[in-house]
Amino acid sequence: MIQVTDLLVTKTNQSFDNIDDWLEAHGNCGTHHEEIVEIRLILSEDGLSVKRISVFQSLEELVEFEERRSAVRRLQGLGDNDRMYQVTRIQEPEEITI
């Protein structure tokens, strides 16, 4: 299994009390992709960001997923600036056992 961690920071300047409120304002934030074996969202204490921890079967599946997601966003005419949050990879892919 391969795990990656991203930091999602809101662009709304609004603080959120819980994950459900965050998702209501920002969309599913990657939580509905069948390629992801496990996903956890952890809201920061100030409510301005979420740590997203995603687990994939393999590095190859992660790479394919990211390439496909980028291609779909391009076809939709969307870029990173079109999101309601900024994404920063804070932990590169690492092998884990679950």
Rosetta blueprint (number, residue, H / E / L):
1 M L
2 I E
3 Q E
4 V E
5 T E
6 D E
7 L E
8 L E
9 V E
10 T E
11 K L
12 T L
13 N L
14 Q L
15 S L
16 F L
17 D L
18 N L
19 I H
20 D H
21 D H
22 W H
23 L H
24 E H
25 A H
26 H H
27 G L
28 N L
29 C L
30 G L
31 T L
32 H L
33 H L
34 E L
35 E L
36 I L
37 V L
38 E E
39 I E
40 R E
41 L E
42 I E
43 L E
44 S L
45 E L
46 D L
47 G L
48 L L
49 S E
50 V E
51 K E
52 R E
53 I E
54 S E
55 V E
56 F E
57 Q L
58 S L
59 L H
60 E H
61 E H
62 L H
63 V H
64 E H
65 F H
66 E H
67 E H
68 R H
69 R H
70 S H
71 A H
72 V H
73 R H
74 R H
75 L H
76 Q L
77 G L
78 L L
79 G L
80 D H
81 N H
82 D H
83 R L
84 M L
85 Y E
86 Q E
87 V E
88 T E
89 R E
90 I E
91 Q E
92 E E
93 P E
94 E E
95 E E
96 I L
97 T L
98 I L
